[in-house]
Amino acid sequence: MEMELKRINKYLSEVGYCSRRAADKLIEAGRVTINGVVPEMGTKVSSNDVVAVDGEPVIYTEKEFVYLAFNKPIGIVCTTDTRVEKDNIIDYINYPKRIFPIGRLDKPSEGLILLTDDGDIVNKILRASNNHEKEYIVTVDKPISQTFIERMSNGVPILDRVTKKCKVKKLGTYEFKIILTQGLNRQIRRMCEYLTYEVETLKRVRIMNIKLDMPVGKYRDITKEEMKELQTLIGDSTKTFSPAHPSRRRE
């Protein structure tokens, strides 16, 4: 039975090769071919076409997807390009299947990041901005004032915009909790810097309904119950989302 026509980036996403944004990068770099020919962006393919990346055919098959929750250590880079970064997340986990991270977490940060081989869910999660809460525990270099908490909560100007209002709670003299629905480049660090504070440690402890509950450097499968709730949270995602540049999806 012939598969419906799909855009090449969606094809690579649904087969679990990479996310759509990563696929776009591969296409732009000329690393993807369709029937031996380098395609234009947006070209559609069917099951009769031979799609290859770096000359290796990518086979479209029905599959059971992998969904992992990983406690990223400090110093590990959230990239799938194992040729560029030595301390990359893919080599560190060394999972037996090709997987890729959903979003990013800065090299000096630690904590929860999700990985999968389901490219379609990446787009749904990144589109679900209203329900895409990410919770962090942060320590800074000097005592936290009430003014700091209020200004962080109400938004500060970084990267030519004012950050969205968010939930911030003081946990100790130097420690606070922050819940974001945004993913700007180094957002928390930039927000603190604007208010003359410097981040000393930053740990992500929750993404939507998935909580950090494993030791540093370890991963676990996301449970069926967690996946069911996650699908509900991302269920209202629209198709009008215009993905931000990947570099702006880091905290």
C-alpha positions in Angstrom: 0.0 0.0 0.0 1.5 3.3 -1.0 2.1 5.9 1.7 0.5 9.4 1.3 2.8 12.1 0.1 4.7 13.7 2.9 7.1 16.6 3.0 10.7 15.3 3.3 11.2 16.9 6.8 8.0 15.3 8.1 9.0 12.0 6.6 12.4 12.0 8.4 10.6 13.1 11.6 7.9 10.4 11.5 10.3 7.6 10.7 12.2 8.6 13.8 15.4 9.7 12.1 15.4 13.2 13.6 13.2 16.2 14.4 11.7 18.4 11.6 14.1 21.2 12.5 17.1 18.9 12.4 15.8 17.5 9.1 15.6 21.0 7.6 19.2 21.5 8.6 20.2 18.2 6.9 18.3 19.2 3.7 19.9 22.7 3.7 23.3 21.1 4.0 22.6 18.9 1.0 23.0 15.7 3.0 19.6 14.3 2.1 18.8 12.8 -1.3 15.5 11.5 -2.8 16.2 8.8 -5.5 19.8 10.0 -5.6 18.9 13.7 -6.1 19.4 16.5 -3.6 15.8 17.9 -3.0 14.5 21.4 -2.5 13.0 22.3 0.9 9.4 21.2 1.0 9.7 18.4 -1.5 7.3 15.6 -0.9 8.0 11.9 -1.0 6.0 8.6 -1.1 6.8 5.1 -0.1 8.1 4.4 -3.6 10.9 7.0 -3.2 14.3 6.1 -1.8 15.3 8.7 0.9 18.9 8.7 2.1 21.0 10.7 4.5 24.7 10.8 3.8 24.1 8.1 1.3 22.5 5.7 3.8 18.8 4.8 2.9 16.2 5.7 5.5 13.5 3.1 5.7 9.9 4.0 6.6 8.4 1.3 8.9 5.8 1.2 11.6 7.6 1.2 14.9 7.3 1.4 18.7 8.6 4.7 19.7 11.0 5.3 22.6 10.3 8.0 25.2 13.0 8.6 27.8 13.5 11.0 30.8 17.2 11.7 31.4 19.0 13.5 34.2 21.6 15.4 32.3 24.9 16.1 34.1 26.7 19.4 33.9 29.1 19.5 31.0 27.0 17.4 28.6 25.9 19.1 25.4 22.3 18.6 24.0 23.2 17.9 20.4 22.8 15.0 18.0 25.8 16.0 16.0 28.3 13.5 17.4 31.0 14.7 14.9 31.2 18.1 16.4 30.8 17.8 20.2 32.8 15.2 22.2 30.7 15.5 25.3 27.3 15.1 23.5 24.2 13.7 25.0 23.8 10.9 22.4 27.3 9.4 23.0 26.8 9.8 26.8 23.6 7.8 26.9 24.7 5.4 24.3 21.1 4.1 23.7 20.8 1.2 21.3 18.4 3.1 19.0 18.7 6.5 17.3 17.1 9.1 19.6 17.3 12.8 19.9 16.5 15.4 22.7 13.3 17.4 22.8 14.5 20.9 23.3 17.8 21.7 25.0 19.5 22.3 28.3 22.7 24.4 28.5 26.1 22.7 29.0 26.6 24.3 32.4 23.0 23.3 33.5 21.8 19.9 34.8 18.5 18.1 35.2 15.6 16.8 33.2 15.5 16.5 29.5 13.3 14.2 27.4 14.6 12.1 24.5 12.7 10.2 21.8 12.8 8.8 18.3 9.3 10.2 17.6 9.9 13.3 15.7 6.2 14.2 15.6 5.9 14.6 19.3 8.8 17.1 19.4 6.8 19.6 17.3 3.6 19.0 19.4 5.5 19.7 22.6 7.2 22.8 21.3 3.9 24.1 20.0 2.1 23.5 23.3 3.4 26.8 24.7 0.5 27.4 27.1 0.9 24.0 28.8 4.6 23.6 28.3 5.7 24.3 31.9 9.3 23.8 32.8 10.4 24.1 36.4 13.9 24.9 37.6 15.7 25.2 40.9 18.3 28.0 40.8 21.0 29.3 43.1 22.6 32.7 42.7 25.6 34.5 44.0 24.0 36.9 46.5 21.0 37.0 48.8 17.6 37.1 46.9 15.5 40.2 47.6 11.7 40.5 47.3 12.3 43.0 44.4 14.2 40.3 42.5 11.4 37.8 42.9 8.8 40.4 41.8 10.8 41.6 38.8 11.6 38.0 37.6 7.9 37.1 37.9 6.7 40.1 35.9 9.2 39.9 33.1 12.5 41.5 32.3 13.9 42.7 29.0 16.3 40.3 27.3 17.0 39.5 23.6 15.0 42.5 22.4 11.8 41.5 24.2 10.3 41.3 27.7 10.0 37.8 29.1 6.5 36.4 29.7 5.2 36.6 33.2 6.2 33.4 35.2 6.0 31.8 38.6 8.9 32.5 40.9 9.2 31.5 44.6 12.1 32.1 47.0 13.3 28.8 48.6 16.3 30.1 50.6 18.7 33.0 50.9 20.4 32.1 47.6 17.9 29.7 46.1 14.6 30.1 44.1 12.2 28.1 42.0 11.0 29.3 38.6 8.4 27.9 36.3 8.6 29.0 32.6 6.5 28.5 29.6 9.1 30.1 27.4 12.4 28.8 26.0 14.6 31.7 25.1 18.3 31.2 24.7 19.9 31.1 28.2 16.7 32.7 29.5 17.1 32.3 33.3 20.8 33.2 33.2 20.0 36.3 31.1 17.1 37.3 33.4 19.3 37.1 36.5 22.2 39.0 34.8 19.8 41.8 34.0 19.0 42.1 37.7 22.8 42.0 38.5 22.6 38.4 39.9 24.8 35.5 38.6 23.5 32.0 38.4 25.7 29.5 40.2 23.6 26.3 39.7 20.6 25.6 37.5 18.7 22.4 37.6 15.5 21.6 35.6 13.3 19.4 37.8 10.1 19.1 35.7 8.9 19.3 32.1 5.1 19.5 31.9 3.9 16.5 33.9 7.3 14.6 33.8 9.3 15.0 37.0 13.0 14.5 37.7 13.3 11.4 39.8 16.4 9.6 38.7 20.1 10.1 39.7 22.4 12.3 37.7 23.5 10.6 34.5 20.7 8.1 34.5 17.5 7.7 32.4 14.2 5.9 32.6 11.3 5.2 30.3 8.4 7.6 30.5 5.5 5.6 31.9 2.2 4.9 30.0 0.4 7.0 32.5 2.8 9.9 32.0 2.5 9.6 28.2 -1.3 9.7 28.5 -1.2 12.9 30.5 1.4 14.4 28.3 -0.7 13.7 25.2 -3.6 15.5 26.9 -1.4 18.5 27.6 -0.2 18.8 24.0 -3.5 17.8 22.5 -4.5 21.4 21.7 -1.4 22.2 19.7 -2.1 24.0 16.5 -0.4 23.6 13.1 0.2 27.3 12.8 3.3 27.2 15.0 6.4 28.7 13.5 9.4 27.1 15.2 12.0 29.3 16.7 15.7 29.0 15.8 17.1 26.0 17.7 19.5 28.2 19.6 16.6 29.9 21.3 15.3 26.7 22.9 17.8 26.6 25.7 17.8 27.5 29.3 
